[in-house]
Amino acid sequence: MDVVIVGGGAIGLSIAWRSKERGLDVAVIDESFGHGASWAAAGMLAPVTEVHYGEEAVLQINLESSRRYPRFAADLTAASGRDVGYRQSGTLIVAPDGDDFAALNELFAFQCRLGLDARALKPSEARSLEPALAPSIRGAFFVEGDHHVDNRLLVGALEEACRRTGVELIEDRVEEMVTTGDRVTGVRLGDGRSMEARTVVLAAGSWSGRIAGIPERARPPVRPVKGQLLYLKGSESSPLLSRNVRGLDVYIVPRADGRIAVGATVEEKEFDTTVTADAVYTLLRDAYELIPGLRELELLEMVVGFRPGSPDNAPMLGPSTVDGLVIATGHYRNGILLAPVTADEIAHLLATGETSATIAPFTPTRFSATGVAS
Ligand SMILES: Cc1cc2nc3c(=O)[nH]c(=O)nc-3n(C[C@H](O)[C@H](O)[C@H](O)COP(=O)(O)OP(=O)(O)OC[C@H]3O[C@@H](n4cnc5c(N)ncnc54)[C@H](O)[C@@H]3O)c2cc1C
């Protein structure tokens, strides 16, 4: 086998599909394909509205991946025969009151300094875009380039594209990385079977640092950042919203089938899967302030996921300090957005041995003791 990929979320599956397209023999191993963070996510493709102070380096790769999304979505639909719910409808950032308006104005100024495309709107202009907005909103900004995709359709389509292109999908867990001398040479599965590979790609999201047998100097420092998100049932034929709407602490993302995702908490609680009353209360309270009509909708689902966080909130992409082991994790809040660029650039690395300039700043070796790949 040329490549064995540990983890079948949006990242592992998209790398597998793009690598197979380049003629490599690929297997992906996961007990539950597509049901990690990639299932729990909201599906926003939001390099601008998700920009945080101090994360300018990540912004560049986020923007690059956003530019690649139309092609990625079209290729994936062709390869899988499935729509992935990619919608280019922009994002409204809305301030319900004066305090939030002041904070959002600062964020807007920061976005403008970075050269990003955001536009201030009067409340009446915002309401003409989204009539369901509260009449009392204080102001809004429109970011035309921040879109969304249905992340659950996306992982389903990726799995199907892998199947159709001949990627081997193995339903099992990796118990251990196998090393020979100073090199990772394969994996041992839950059923006891061993698989050899020229390269093992570690794409197990928040669990990437916990797999046995990874040489310590190459173990990625990933931590789970818990997020709780809920779904409301809206109408498919007369949707309440046509684009993402967000405030300072909440976002609301409409799906083509009428469901509306409201998210999300950000909690440092390890792998705690508890759904809390406080999360339900806070998310709905903040969402009602922006869109009062949400009160009428049925509460469908509450979901908990774990964002794979890294020490600097940037992804880890590329060769590790151990030969035979490539790392693709740490995508934190933006793994759905970053799937196209991660898949293209890691597939390029696997096919050619070259690390592209796009991912070079995100080398996993930046966290290792020596900082150099062997
Ligand atoms: C509430 C929430 C909202 C989010 N919203 C957005 C958003 O709007 N936009 C965005 O871009 N990103 C968003 N994210 C972040 C995004 O979901 C993640 O960055 C992305 O899904 C990471 O993908 P992944 O494939 O690395 O991880 P995962 O999807 O978690 O996949 C990892 C896989 O590895 C498997 N695995 C673990 N251990 C093993 C093992 N030993 N052997 C084999 N397989 C193993 C798991 O079963 C899992 O399927 C959100 C995350 C959360 C939690």
Ligand as a Chemical Component Dictionary entry (heavy atoms), coordinates in Angstrom:
data_LIG
# 
_chem_comp.id                   LIG 
_chem_comp.type                 NON-POLYMER 
_chem_comp.pdbx_formal_charge   0 
_chem_comp.three_letter_code    LIG 
# 
loop_
_chem_comp_atom.comp_id 
_chem_comp_atom.atom_id 
_chem_comp_atom.alt_atom_id 
_chem_comp_atom.type_symbol 
_chem_comp_atom.charge 
_chem_comp_atom.model_Cartn_x 
_chem_comp_atom.model_Cartn_y 
_chem_comp_atom.model_Cartn_z 
_chem_comp_atom.pdbx_ordinal 
LIG C1  C1  C 0 -19.398 22.487 17.098 1  
LIG C2  C2  C 0 -18.371 22.621 16.018 2  
LIG C3  C3  C 0 -18.602 23.505 14.972 3  
LIG C4  C4  C 0 -17.661 23.644 13.944 4  
LIG N1  N1  N 0 -17.943 24.473 12.908 5  
LIG C5  C5  C 0 -17.085 24.553 11.863 6  
LIG C6  C6  C 0 -17.397 25.358 10.748 7  
LIG O1  O1  O 0 -18.455 25.984 10.706 8  
LIG N2  N2  N 0 -16.509 25.425 9.725  9  
LIG C7  C7  C 0 -15.326 24.728 9.742  10 
LIG O2  O2  O 0 -14.543 24.834 8.799  11 
LIG N3  N3  N 0 -15.007 23.930 10.800 12 
LIG C8  C8  C 0 -15.853 23.843 11.852 13 
LIG N4  N4  N 0 -15.552 23.062 12.931 14 
LIG C9  C9  C 0 -14.236 22.406 12.964 15 
LIG C10 C10 C 0 -14.228 21.156 12.109 16 
LIG O3  O3  O 0 -15.336 20.369 12.429 17 
LIG C11 C11 C 0 -12.941 20.362 12.348 18 
LIG O4  O4  O 0 -11.805 21.181 12.232 19 
LIG C12 C12 C 0 -12.823 19.242 11.293 20 
LIG O5  O5  O 0 -14.030 18.507 11.243 21 
LIG C13 C13 C 0 -11.663 18.340 11.597 22 
LIG O6  O6  O 0 -11.731 17.251 10.698 23 
LIG P1  P1  P 0 -10.887 15.948 10.953 24 
LIG O7  O7  O 0 -11.165 15.023 9.845  25 
LIG O8  O8  O 0 -9.476  16.334 11.261 26 
LIG O9  O9  O 0 -11.457 15.391 12.351 27 
LIG P2  P2  P 0 -12.730 14.483 12.658 28 
LIG O10 O10 O 0 -13.884 14.836 11.815 29 
LIG O11 O11 O 0 -12.918 14.517 14.136 30 
LIG O12 O12 O 0 -12.270 13.057 12.186 31 
LIG C14 C14 C 0 -11.295 12.330 12.889 32 
LIG C15 C15 C 0 -11.635 10.863 12.712 33 
LIG O13 O13 O 0 -10.582 10.087 13.270 34 
LIG C16 C16 C 0 -11.167 8.907  13.751 35 
LIG N5  N5  N 0 -10.255 8.265  14.706 36 
LIG C17 C17 C 0 -9.912  8.657  15.949 37 
LIG N6  N6  N 0 -9.056  7.770  16.510 38 
LIG C18 C18 C 0 -8.843  6.801  15.587 39 
LIG C19 C19 C 0 -8.073  5.607  15.570 40 
LIG N7  N7  N 0 -7.345  5.228  16.613 41 
LIG N8  N8  N 0 -8.103  4.846  14.464 42 
LIG C20 C20 C 0 -8.840  5.209  13.372 43 
LIG N9  N9  N 0 -9.590  6.344  13.334 44 
LIG C21 C21 C 0 -9.588  7.109  14.424 45 
LIG C22 C22 C 0 -12.484 9.355  14.382 46 
LIG O14 O14 O 0 -13.398 8.290  14.467 47 
LIG C23 C23 C 0 -12.921 10.450 13.428 48 
LIG O15 O15 O 0 -13.856 9.996  12.469 49 
LIG C24 C24 C 0 -16.467 22.887 13.963 50 
LIG C25 C25 C 0 -16.258 21.968 14.989 51 
LIG C26 C26 C 0 -17.199 21.822 15.997 52 
LIG C27 C27 C 0 -16.964 20.807 17.082 53 
# 
loop_
_chem_comp_bond.comp_id 
_chem_comp_bond.atom_id_1 
_chem_comp_bond.atom_id_2 
_chem_comp_bond.value_order 
_chem_comp_bond.pdbx_ordinal 
LIG C1  C2  SING 1  
LIG C2  C3  SING 2  
LIG C2  C26 DOUB 3  
LIG C3  C4  DOUB 4  
LIG C4  N1  SING 5  
LIG C4  C24 SING 6  
LIG N1  C5  DOUB 7  
LIG C5  C6  SING 8  
LIG C5  C8  SING 9  
LIG C6  O1  DOUB 10 
LIG C6  N2  SING 11 
LIG N2  C7  SING 12 
LIG C7  O2  DOUB 13 
LIG C7  N3  SING 14 
LIG N3  C8  DOUB 15 
LIG C8  N4  SING 16 
LIG N4  C9  SING 17 
LIG N4  C24 SING 18 
LIG C9  C10 SING 19 
LIG C10 O3  SING 20 
LIG C10 C11 SING 21 
LIG C11 O4  SING 22 
LIG C11 C12 SING 23 
LIG C12 O5  SING 24 
LIG C12 C13 SING 25 
LIG C13 O6  SING 26 
LIG O6  P1  SING 27 
LIG P1  O7  DOUB 28 
LIG P1  O8  SING 29 
LIG P1  O9  SING 30 
LIG O9  P2  SING 31 
LIG P2  O10 DOUB 32 
LIG P2  O11 SING 33 
LIG P2  O12 SING 34 
LIG O12 C14 SING 35 
LIG C14 C15 SING 36 
LIG C15 O13 SING 37 
LIG C15 C23 SING 38 
LIG O13 C16 SING 39 
LIG C16 N5  SING 40 
LIG C16 C22 SING 41 
LIG N5  C17 SING 42 
LIG N5  C21 SING 43 
LIG C17 N6  DOUB 44 
LIG N6  C18 SING 45 
LIG C18 C19 SING 46 
LIG C18 C21 DOUB 47 
LIG C19 N7  SING 48 
LIG C19 N8  DOUB 49 
LIG N8  C20 SING 50 
LIG C20 N9  DOUB 51 
LIG N9  C21 SING 52 
LIG C22 O14 SING 53 
LIG C22 C23 SING 54 
LIG C23 O15 SING 55 
LIG C24 C25 DOUB 56 
LIG C25 C26 SING 57 
LIG C26 C27 SING 58 
# 
